[in-house]
């Protein structure tokens, strides 16, 4: 029995799609390509509260969550998180 060998010039369906439908290639008059392309990521300002979740404590290696400024849970929510999930909220003195 002879081994199967692929024929020459067989392309994958993705390659055929790229060539026929112009996928992945820039369109001539469709949009303006800026050079050099740049991406700016602006991180939101973090609050001065930190939550050590699920039994983690300061200095531990567990899950730590710091919310955005203005999105800190109120006192009741922090209290219930402490009772139900053993989360500890700590406020930085800055």
N, C-alpha and C positions, 0 to 999 in steps of 0.2 A: 504494500500500500504506500502511495506517495504522500508526502506531507503537503498540506494546503499552504499556498503562498498567495498573498494578496496581489491583485493586479496593480500595475502602475497607474498613477494619476487618480486614485480613488480618494475623494475628499469626504470629510464628515459632513453631515447635514448642516452643521453650523457654518462651515466654510462656504457652502453653496449659498446659504441665506445671506451671508455677508456680501458676497459678490453680486447676487441678484437684486437684493433689496437695499443695498447701500447702508447696512447696519454697521455702526462702529466707525464709519468714515465721515469726516466733516462734509456738510452740504455746502456747495459753492456759494449760494446767495441766501441761505436760510438764516444764518445768524452771524454775528461778528465774533471772531475769535480774538480774545485779548491776549497780548503777549507782554510779559510773562504772566501766566495765570496765577492768581493769588487767592488764598482762602484765609479769612479772618474769623477766629473763634473767640468770642468774648464770654468769659466765664462770669456767672452771676456773683454778686457780692455775697459772701457767706456771713451768717449771723454769728454772734458770740456764744451760741448754745451748741453743745455737742451731746449726742445721745450714744451711750455705750449699750448696745442691744444684746438681749438674751443672755444675761448673766455676765457679760463682759464688764470689766471695771477699768478705770484709768491705769495705763501701764500694761494692760492685757493685749492679746493678739486676736481679739474677736472682731465683730462687725461694729464699725463706728459710722454714725450718720451726723452730718452737719447740714441743717436746712439753710435755705436762702434767707437773706435778711428780710424780715417782714412776714415770713411764713413759719414762724415758730409756733408749735401747739400751745394752747392755753394751759393754765395750771391744772385743771381737771383732767385733761387728756394726758398730760405728763404723769399725773398721779395714777391714773388707770393703767398706763403702760408699765409703770413700776410694779403695780400689784399683779397684773395679768401676765406680763411677759418678762419681768425682772429686768427692765430697762432703767438705766440710770442717766438722768439729764444733769449736765454740769454746765454752769455758766462761767465763761472766762471773765476775769476782772480787768478788762481793758477799756 
